[in-house]
Amino acid sequence: MLADYFIRKLNAYAEKELSKIPKNDIHWDVVEKIREALPKNIFKRTESCIVVLCYEFYMMGLNNRTNPIKEKAK
């Protein structure tokens, strides 16, 4: 019950975030690999969250490569 509530809340948040992400910036190949690894019922309930997380992790990786603070440390 409580898990279902949190999943619904996360999906609602993810749906709002997903609408802000350009579709070309989503790495669908990564999402597809996650889809294959998870049981179908879990992926179906959390698909929006997974897509948004993949995008966020990708953007974090980009930001770490071009982080000016790291450049100064060198």
C-alpha positions as CSV (number, residue, x, y, z in Angstrom):
1,M,0.0,0.0,0.0
2,L,2.6,2.5,1.0
3,A,4.9,1.5,-1.8
4,D,2.1,2.0,-4.3
5,Y,1.5,5.5,-2.9
6,F,5.2,6.4,-3.3
7,I,5.3,4.9,-6.8
8,R,2.3,7.0,-7.8
9,K,3.9,10.2,-6.4
10,L,7.2,9.5,-8.1
11,N,5.5,8.8,-11.4
12,A,3.5,12.0,-11.2
13,Y,6.7,13.9,-10.6
14,A,8.5,12.1,-13.4
15,E,5.7,12.8,-15.8
16,K,6.1,16.5,-15.2
17,E,9.9,16.3,-15.6
18,L,9.5,14.1,-18.7
19,S,7.6,16.8,-20.5
20,K,10.5,19.2,-20.0
21,I,13.1,16.8,-21.5
22,P,13.8,17.0,-25.3
23,K,13.0,13.6,-26.7
24,N,16.3,13.5,-28.6
25,D,18.2,13.8,-25.3
26,I,16.8,10.6,-23.9
27,H,19.0,7.5,-24.3
28,W,16.4,5.0,-25.3
29,D,19.0,2.2,-25.6
30,V,19.8,2.5,-21.9
31,V,16.1,2.5,-21.1
32,E,15.6,-0.6,-23.2
33,K,18.4,-2.4,-21.4
34,I,16.7,-1.5,-18.0
35,R,13.4,-2.7,-19.4
36,E,15.0,-6.1,-20.3
37,A,16.5,-6.4,-16.8
38,L,13.5,-5.6,-14.7
39,P,10.3,-7.7,-14.3
40,K,7.6,-6.4,-16.7
41,N,5.2,-5.4,-13.9
42,I,7.9,-3.3,-12.1
43,F,9.1,-1.5,-15.3
44,K,5.5,-0.8,-16.4
45,R,4.8,0.9,-13.1
46,T,8.0,2.9,-13.0
47,E,8.8,3.6,-16.7
48,S,8.6,7.4,-16.4
49,C,10.8,7.4,-13.4
50,I,13.4,5.3,-15.1
51,V,13.4,7.5,-18.2
52,V,13.9,10.6,-16.1
53,L,16.6,9.0,-14.0
54,C,18.5,7.9,-17.1
55,Y,18.4,11.4,-18.4
56,E,19.5,12.9,-15.1
57,F,22.4,10.5,-14.7
58,Y,23.5,11.3,-18.3
59,M,23.3,15.1,-17.6
60,M,25.3,14.6,-14.3
61,G,28.0,12.8,-16.3
62,L,28.1,15.7,-18.8
63,N,28.4,18.3,-16.0
64,N,31.2,16.4,-14.3
65,R,33.2,16.4,-17.5
66,T,32.9,20.2,-18.0
67,N,32.9,21.2,-14.4
68,P,35.0,24.4,-14.0
69,I,35.9,23.6,-10.4
70,K,37.6,20.4,-11.5
71,E,39.4,22.3,-14.2
72,K,40.8,24.7,-11.6
73,A,42.0,21.8,-9.4
74,K,44.2,20.4,-12.2
